[in-house]
Amino acid sequence: MDLDPQTLLLAMLLVVLLAAGACFLIWLQDRKQTAMLWMASSAVLICVAVIGRATLPFLAGVASTNSMLLISFGLSWTAFRSLRDQPPRMGVVILPVVIWLGLCLVPEFMANLDLRVGLGLLLLLIPVGLTARELWLKGQGSRIIRWPVLTVLGIQVVLMLHRAVRSLVWPNVAYAPFEMVPGFEVMMLDLMTITLTFSFSVIAFVKDQSVRWHRDAARYDFLTGIGNRLHFEENLHRHFLRARMSGRPLTLIMIDADAFKEYNDLYGHPVGDRCLQAIANAIVMSCRPTDIVGRYGGEEFAALLLDANPPDALLVAERMLNEVRKLRLEHARSSQGFVTISIGVASLLPDSDQATPDDLVEAADRALYRAKQDGKDRICLAVDECEFSAIL
């Protein structure tokens, strides 16, 4: 049964406006989610474009409708760019509009419906293709979101390209009222489908980002950006069990900033925060890619070295010690004159069948305490319950 053009038009406008309203409400809840505002603006422009094409005189309707559609699709691309924290590129958004308005100044172009439809669709393919590219480049996010959206976009690109080629190679037809344009129903359904796909995929991505942000906030230290104690202990327990079952080595390094309370008292907490950030960065840079670093509490850090024997761990600990020394962070109340760290190292031995993660932490803590007692700025290795201290 054929759909009444007016009914289809009203239905499309209602659905698109509802999608715009949903995006706008989400943006009102969190003004940092600019992708939602771009998407709401895009959906509203589609409605304005369709209404203008149905009500404005022929010349004004043709020129303005496609211009607004091009801007609308460009804003959708901008919404997906913002999901990757990329800035808007309004020059790229406006360029297809400039091309279209230039073509509208040519009488032969305005008199040829097929030419207008074909070239208009080819211009729309620019922002649609750029949007697909943004989705492809977005490494984060659930595949459940990305691949269905990419599939829908791929289908839309094929359909738009098919219609563009068909319009350009078929004989010219005379101008007809907007509702009588060949393929009107398909065009309205396409606009509704692609708008809903863009809107709900942006909403899904924003939700996914929010979930990941809250998850990371619960597991990562806000000051240094490395894992917090909860995150570190989760990794410690998981890798400890794996190491004990497989017989592979595992080493824990505990690191403490020397005389840090005095440093805070002398230079103030803001400077102390920057000092901790610098120390954390030095520790991370000293570790291997497979090692796990966390802030254990206050000025204390921890590093979990997978598949690392005591000699390997000592090399990593030595790099930590030297990297912090190289920072040359002034500390007037330190015997060295600059910020230093003390390090305790403990390894899971192959015959430690009854050992627990807490035992490993206690051994590393005892080694760290011995390093503090022996003068700080040094490494202490715990082996068979005995600590051996060394200045490296």
Summary of the structure (lengths in Angstrom):
residues: 392
radius of gyration: 31.3
end to end distance: 85.3
largest distance: 94.7
contacts: 1290
relative contact order: 0.08
helix: 67%
strand: 11%
